[in-house]
Amino acid sequence: MTDPRQLTIPPEHAGKRFDSSLAELLPEFSRSRLQSWIESGHILLGGAVASQKQKVWGGESVLVTPEALPEDNAYQPEEIALNVVYEDDAILVIDKPAGLVTHPGAGNWQGTLLNALLHYLPQANTIPRAGIVHRLDKDTSGLMVVAKTLEAQTQLVRDLQARTVKRIYWAVALGVFTRAEGSIDAPIGRHPTQRVKMAVHDKDSSVSKSALTHWKVLQQYPRAAWVECRLATGRTHQIRVHLTHLGHPLLGDTVYRGKNQPPGLPTFPRQALHAVRLGLVHPITGEPLEWEAPPPQDFAALLTTLEQNHAT
């Protein structure tokens, strides 16, 4: 947030609209932002609230009290409970609940995992992204590793790139699988028309990156399957996109499957995806480590319901 500023309209601006004059005097702010401040009373002309279209004649005093946008205060510590699975001097492993956004962004400038980490680990403000090295979607639950030092973060990023970090997920996917297991090697990039989605692209596409997912059916039900997925790469929405590409979108995934409830299946308020196991080589000691997070109550109840329905 910028401190209040006092200006004087120069004589050569006589006859200009107030917002046009300000746009020239304060080029560091967008015109739309200045207009918003005028309308909200954060910019006064001659000590009074003015309109964007009001004419100025030169010599008027202007007081600008900038209004902070949500993103201006995004990277602030917030006391948000974390389910810590493991912690030492170099790394922190957490079990992220569904509903918690990883990074601040449009529509979610506060209340994120990053805000929680800045409170839990004050030193995280000296590390890029507060030590976060990989992410989970807002409505995906499960295990994440966070670096507590820059050295640990650098090594973990290298290990992710080298595909030596083991990340295993449980999913409930729609439909009947014709094979018990397989792999999907299909590059992923931004959807060409729907910007909130990712999509599989041709291998020669300049807008995609290689993506590899190994999957195995743990239990097939009449209209859905409990599937284990192992990530070899970590692209945005990778499991959701790859299983949709196979014709098996995740239960509850309104982005890739749509909002219509599939018949004969229980409702689920989010994509049915949980990061159940995480394995890595400790970035400082070199010790191999692995953790497992049982699925949260909603996911466990979903599997129980599917099993009971299958048995009847």
C-alpha positions as CSV (number, residue, x, y, z in Angstrom):
1,M,0.0,0.0,0.0
2,T,1.3,3.5,-0.9
3,D,1.3,6.4,1.5
4,P,-1.2,9.3,0.9
5,R,0.0,11.8,-1.7
6,Q,-0.8,15.5,-2.1
7,L,-0.9,16.9,-5.7
8,T,-1.8,20.1,-7.4
9,I,-3.5,20.1,-10.9
10,P,-1.1,21.9,-13.2
11,P,-2.5,24.9,-15.3
12,E,-1.9,23.0,-18.6
13,H,-4.5,20.4,-17.5
14,A,-7.3,23.0,-17.6
15,G,-10.4,21.6,-19.3
16,K,-9.4,17.9,-18.8
17,R,-11.5,15.3,-17.1
18,F,-10.4,14.6,-13.6
19,D,-9.6,11.0,-14.3
20,S,-7.6,11.9,-17.4
21,S,-5.5,14.4,-15.5
22,L,-4.8,11.9,-12.8
23,A,-3.8,9.2,-15.3
24,E,-1.1,11.6,-16.5
25,L,0.0,12.7,-13.1
26,L,0.1,9.2,-11.6
27,P,1.2,6.9,-14.4
28,E,2.3,4.2,-11.9
29,F,-1.4,3.4,-11.4
30,S,-3.8,2.1,-14.0
31,R,-6.6,4.4,-15.1
32,S,-9.3,1.9,-14.0
33,R,-7.7,1.8,-10.5
34,L,-7.7,5.6,-10.3
35,Q,-11.3,5.7,-11.4
36,S,-12.2,3.2,-8.7
37,W,-10.5,5.3,-6.1
38,I,-12.3,8.4,-7.2
39,E,-15.7,6.7,-7.0
40,S,-14.9,5.2,-3.5
41,G,-13.7,8.6,-2.2
42,H,-10.1,7.7,-1.9
43,I,-9.2,10.6,-4.1
44,L,-10.4,14.1,-3.1
45,L,-10.4,17.1,-5.4
46,G,-10.2,20.4,-3.5
47,G,-11.0,18.5,-0.3
48,A,-14.3,17.0,-1.6
49,V,-15.4,13.9,-3.4
50,A,-15.5,14.4,-7.1
51,S,-16.6,12.4,-10.2
52,Q,-14.4,10.9,-12.9
53,K,-15.8,13.2,-15.5
54,Q,-15.5,16.4,-13.5
55,K,-13.5,19.1,-15.3
56,V,-10.4,20.5,-13.7
57,W,-9.0,24.0,-14.4
58,G,-5.6,24.0,-12.7
59,G,-4.5,24.9,-9.3
60,E,-6.9,22.4,-7.5
61,S,-5.4,20.4,-4.6
62,V,-5.7,16.6,-4.9
63,L,-5.4,14.2,-2.0
64,V,-4.8,10.5,-3.0
65,T,-5.2,7.9,-0.3
66,P,-4.5,4.6,-2.1
67,E,-6.8,1.7,-1.3
68,A,-5.1,-1.6,-0.9
69,L,-6.2,-4.3,-3.3
70,P,-6.6,-7.8,-1.9
71,E,-3.4,-8.9,-3.7
72,D,-1.4,-6.1,-2.0
73,N,-1.7,-7.9,1.3
74,A,-1.6,-11.5,0.0
75,Y,1.7,-12.6,1.4
76,Q,0.9,-12.0,5.1
77,P,1.2,-14.5,7.9
78,E,-2.2,-16.0,9.0
79,E,-2.8,-18.3,11.9
80,I,-4.3,-21.3,10.1
81,A,-4.1,-24.8,11.6
82,L,-1.7,-27.2,9.8
83,N,-1.8,-31.0,10.2
84,V,1.9,-31.6,10.5
85,V,2.9,-35.2,9.7
86,Y,6.7,-34.8,9.9
87,E,9.1,-32.0,10.7
88,D,12.8,-31.5,11.1
89,D,15.3,-28.7,10.5
90,A,15.0,-28.9,6.8
91,I,11.6,-30.1,5.7
92,L,7.9,-30.1,6.8
93,V,5.4,-32.6,5.6
94,I,1.7,-31.7,6.0
95,D,-1.6,-33.4,5.3
96,K,-3.5,-30.7,3.4
97,P,-7.3,-30.6,3.9
98,A,-9.6,-30.3,1.0
99,G,-10.6,-26.7,0.5
100,L,-7.3,-25.1,1.4
101,V,-5.7,-23.2,-1.5
102,T,-1.9,-23.7,-1.9
103,H,-0.9,-20.3,-3.2
104,P,-2.6,-16.9,-3.2
105,G,-4.3,-16.0,-6.5
106,A,-7.4,-14.5,-8.0
107,G,-10.3,-15.0,-5.7
108,N,-8.1,-16.5,-3.0
109,W,-5.7,-13.8,-1.8
110,Q,-5.9,-14.8,1.9
111,G,-6.4,-18.0,3.8
112,T,-4.0,-20.1,1.8
113,L,-1.3,-22.7,2.7
114,L,1.3,-20.1,2.0
115,N,-0.2,-17.7,4.5
116,A,-0.3,-20.5,7.1
117,L,3.3,-21.3,6.5
118,L,4.4,-17.7,6.9
119,H,2.8,-17.8,10.4
120,Y,4.0,-21.3,11.3
121,L,7.6,-20.7,10.0
122,P,8.5,-17.0,10.2
123,Q,11.8,-17.7,8.4
124,A,9.7,-18.9,5.4
125,N,9.5,-15.2,4.2
126,T,13.1,-15.5,3.1
127,I,12.4,-18.6,0.9
128,P,10.7,-18.4,-2.5
129,R,7.0,-19.4,-2.3
130,A,7.5,-19.9,1.5
131,G,9.2,-23.2,0.8
132,I,6.5,-24.8,-1.2
133,V,7.9,-27.0,-3.9
134,H,4.8,-28.7,-5.3
135,R,1.1,-28.0,-5.0
136,L,-2.2,-29.7,-4.6
137,D,-5.4,-28.4,-6.1
138,K,-7.7,-26.6,-3.6
139,D,-10.1,-29.5,-3.4
140,T,-7.5,-32.3,-3.4
141,S,-6.5,-33.5,0.0
142,G,-3.3,-35.2,1.2
143,L,0.5,-35.0,1.6
144,M,2.8,-32.2,0.6
145,V,6.4,-31.5,1.5
146,V,7.6,-28.0,2.2
147,A,11.2,-26.9,2.5
148,K,12.3,-24.9,5.6
149,T,15.6,-23.8,4.0
150,L,16.7,-22.6,0.6
151,E,19.2,-25.5,0.3
152,A,16.4,-28.0,1.0
153,Q,14.1,-26.3,-1.5
154,T,16.7,-26.3,-4.2
155,Q,17.4,-30.0,-3.8
156,L,13.7,-31.0,-3.6
157,V,13.0,-29.1,-6.8
158,R,15.9,-31.0,-8.5
159,D,14.5,-34.3,-7.2
160,L,11.0,-33.5,-8.5
161,Q,12.5,-32.7,-11.9
162,A,14.5,-35.9,-11.8
163,R,11.3,-37.8,-11.0
164,T,12.7,-39.4,-7.8
165,V,10.0,-38.1,-5.5
166,K,7.2,-40.7,-5.1
167,R,3.7,-39.3,-5.1
168,I,0.8,-41.7,-5.0
169,Y,-2.9,-40.7,-5.1
170,W,-6.2,-42.4,-4.6
171,A,-9.0,-41.4,-6.9
172,V,-12.6,-42.4,-7.6
173,A,-13.1,-42.4,-11.4
174,L,-16.3,-42.8,-13.3
175,G,-17.0,-45.8,-15.6
176,V,-15.7,-49.3,-16.0
177,F,-12.0,-49.8,-16.8
178,T,-11.3,-52.4,-19.4
179,R,-7.8,-53.0,-18.0
180,A,-6.5,-53.4,-14.5
181,E,-3.6,-51.0,-14.9
182,G,-1.7,-48.9,-17.4
183,S,0.1,-45.6,-18.1
184,I,-0.9,-42.4,-19.7
185,D,2.0,-40.6,-21.5
186,A,0.2,-37.5,-22.9
187,P,1.5,-33.9,-22.8
188,I,-0.6,-31.3,-20.9
189,G,-1.1,-27.6,-21.5
190,R,-3.6,-24.9,-21.0
191,H,-7.0,-25.6,-22.7
192,P,-7.2,-23.5,-25.9
193,T,-10.6,-21.9,-25.1
194,Q,-11.4,-22.6,-21.4
195,R,-8.7,-20.9,-19.4
196,V,-9.6,-22.6,-16.1
197,K,-8.9,-26.0,-17.6
198,M,-5.9,-27.9,-18.8
199,A,-6.0,-30.3,-21.7
200,V,-4.0,-33.1,-23.5
201,H,-2.2,-31.7,-26.5
202,D,-0.2,-33.2,-29.4
203,K,3.3,-34.1,-28.6
204,D,4.6,-31.4,-30.9
205,S,2.5,-28.7,-29.3
206,S,4.5,-25.6,-28.1
207,V,2.0,-24.9,-25.3
208,S,2.3,-28.3,-23.5
209,K,4.7,-30.1,-21.3
210,S,5.3,-33.9,-21.1
211,A,3.1,-35.7,-18.5
212,L,3.2,-39.3,-17.4
213,T,0.8,-41.0,-15.0
214,H,0.8,-44.7,-14.0
215,W,-2.6,-46.0,-12.8
216,K,-4.0,-49.2,-11.3
217,V,-7.6,-50.2,-10.4
218,L,-7.8,-51.1,-6.8
219,Q,-11.5,-51.9,-6.9
220,Q,-14.0,-51.8,-9.7
221,Y,-17.6,-51.0,-8.9
222,P,-20.6,-51.1,-11.3
223,R,-20.3,-47.4,-12.3
224,A,-17.0,-46.2,-10.9
225,A,-13.6,-47.4,-9.8
226,W,-11.2,-46.8,-6.9
227,V,-7.9,-46.1,-8.7
228,E,-4.4,-45.6,-7.5
229,C,-2.3,-43.1,-9.5
230,R,1.4,-42.6,-9.4
231,L,2.8,-39.3,-10.8
232,A,6.0,-39.4,-12.8
233,T,5.6,-35.7,-13.6
234,G,3.6,-33.0,-11.8
235,R,1.6,-30.9,-14.2
236,T,-1.4,-28.8,-13.2
237,H,-4.5,-31.0,-12.9
238,Q,-2.5,-33.9,-14.2
239,I,-4.5,-36.9,-12.8
240,R,-7.8,-35.1,-13.5
241,V,-6.9,-34.4,-17.1
242,H,-5.3,-37.8,-17.8
243,L,-8.2,-39.9,-16.4
244,T,-10.7,-37.6,-18.3
245,H,-8.7,-38.2,-21.4
246,L,-9.1,-42.0,-20.8
247,G,-12.8,-41.5,-20.5
248,H,-12.9,-41.8,-16.7
249,P,-13.2,-38.3,-15.1
250,L,-13.2,-38.1,-11.4
251,L,-16.4,-38.3,-9.4
252,G,-17.2,-34.8,-8.2
253,D,-15.0,-33.0,-10.6
254,T,-17.3,-30.3,-12.0
255,V,-14.5,-28.7,-14.1
256,Y,-13.7,-31.8,-16.2
257,R,-16.8,-33.9,-15.8
258,G,-19.5,-31.2,-15.5
259,K,-22.0,-30.4,-12.8
260,N,-24.6,-33.1,-13.6
261,Q,-24.7,-35.8,-11.0
262,P,-23.9,-39.2,-12.5
263,P,-26.8,-41.7,-12.0
264,G,-26.5,-44.5,-9.5
265,L,-23.5,-43.0,-7.6
266,P,-23.3,-41.1,-4.3
267,T,-22.8,-37.3,-4.5
268,F,-19.4,-36.0,-3.6
269,P,-18.7,-32.2,-3.1
270,R,-15.3,-32.1,-4.7
271,Q,-13.1,-34.1,-7.1
272,A,-12.5,-37.5,-5.4
273,L,-8.7,-37.2,-5.2
274,H,-6.4,-37.7,-2.2
275,A,-2.5,-37.7,-2.1
276,V,-2.1,-40.8,0.1
277,R,1.6,-41.5,0.0
278,L,4.7,-39.4,-0.4
279,G,8.3,-40.7,-0.6
280,L,11.5,-38.9,-1.1
281,V,15.2,-38.8,-0.3
282,H,15.9,-36.3,2.5
283,P,17.4,-33.3,0.8
284,I,20.1,-32.9,3.5
285,T,20.8,-36.3,5.1
286,G,20.1,-38.4,2.0
287,E,17.9,-40.7,4.1
288,P,15.0,-42.3,2.2
289,L,11.7,-41.3,3.9
290,E,8.1,-42.2,3.2
291,W,4.7,-41.2,4.7
292,E,1.1,-42.2,4.3
293,A,-2.0,-40.2,5.1
294,P,-5.3,-42.1,5.4
295,P,-8.0,-40.5,3.3
296,P,-10.1,-37.9,5.1
297,Q,-13.6,-38.7,6.4
298,D,-15.5,-37.7,3.3
299,F,-13.3,-39.8,1.0
300,A,-13.3,-42.8,3.3
301,A,-17.1,-42.6,3.6
302,L,-17.4,-42.5,-0.2
303,L,-15.3,-45.7,-0.5
304,T,-17.5,-47.4,2.2
305,T,-20.7,-46.4,0.4
306,L,-19.4,-47.7,-3.0
307,E,-18.4,-51.0,-1.4
308,Q,-21.7,-51.4,0.4
309,N,-23.7,-50.6,-2.8
310,H,-21.5,-53.1,-4.7
311,A,-22.1,-55.8,-2.1
312,T,-25.9,-55.5,-2.3
